[in-house]
Amino acid sequence: MEIQMTFKVPVAFMYGQLIRSAQEDIKAHTGREVLTGSLNGFSYKKKWANGMTGTLTITHAIANQRYAYELDTDRDHYTVDYQLSDAGDNKTALHYTETIEGKTAKGKANNRTAGFLLNWQRKHRFKKMSRQMAAQYTA
């Protein structure tokens, strides 16, 4: 999945929103507070309400440019990448990519089917979440 959006907020604000979200997730799952400068390469275990578990590794935390991670579960491997750039006039251009790779033939087939059927809904939720993050900006 690939999404490109522009927001009427500075790049530093949008990046800060992503990083604060990541830090809150880390604290919720590990009980530890991780400084922004220590995020690159940080890895931790996640557990969801449905019992699924996985290991999330932050692969890129480049201030005001990029935040990316990989999530490895028993069934799938996810790669998520937020690339930010200054679009001028206090605006941020966001280029978001997400890939899901099933670990088995059945998993790959399920992902293709679910991706085809649910892609619109996932994009819609992502865009709504991104707009909510940007709406918190006060000049």
VENUR-V371719 format. One record per pair of residues at least 12 apart in sequence whose C-alpha atoms are under 6 Angstrom apart, sorted by the first residue. I is the first residue (numbers start at 0). GAP is how many residues later the second one is. D is the distance in Angstrom with one decimal. If there is no record, write none. Layout:
I_GAP_D / I_GAP_D
This chain:
0_96_5.7 / 0_97_5.2 / 1_94_5.7 / 1_95_4.5 / 2_92_5.9 / 2_93_5.1 / 3_90_5.6 / 3_91_4.6 / 4_88_5.9 / 4_89_5.2 / 5_86_5.5 / 5_87_4.4 / 6_84_5.5 / 6_85_5.2 / 7_83_4.5 / 8_81_5.7 / 8_82_4.9 / 8_83_6.0 / 9_80_4.9 / 9_81_5.3 / 9_82_5.8 / 10_53_5.8 / 10_75_5.9 / 10_81_5.1 / 11_52_5.2 / 14_49_5.3 / 28_17_6.0 / 39_18_5.7 / 39_19_5.8 / 39_20_5.4 / 39_21_5.1 / 40_17_5.2 / 40_18_5.3 / 41_15_5.7 / 41_16_5.4 / 42_13_5.5 / 42_14_4.1 / 43_12_5.5 / 53_18_5.3 / 53_19_4.3 / 54_16_5.6 / 54_17_5.2 / 55_14_5.7 / 55_15_4.4 / 56_12_5.5 / 56_13_5.3 / 64_18_5.8 / 64_19_4.8 / 65_16_5.6 / 65_17_4.5 / 65_18_5.9 / 66_15_5.2 / 67_12_5.5 / 67_13_4.2 / 67_14_5.9 / 74_28_5.7 / 75_25_5.5 / 75_26_4.5 / 75_27_5.5 / 76_23_5.7 / 76_24_5.1 / 77_21_5.7 / 77_22_4.6 / 78_19_5.6 / 78_20_5.2 / 79_17_5.8 / 79_18_4.5 / 80_15_5.7 / 80_16_5.2 / 81_13_6.0 / 81_14_4.7 / 82_12_5.1
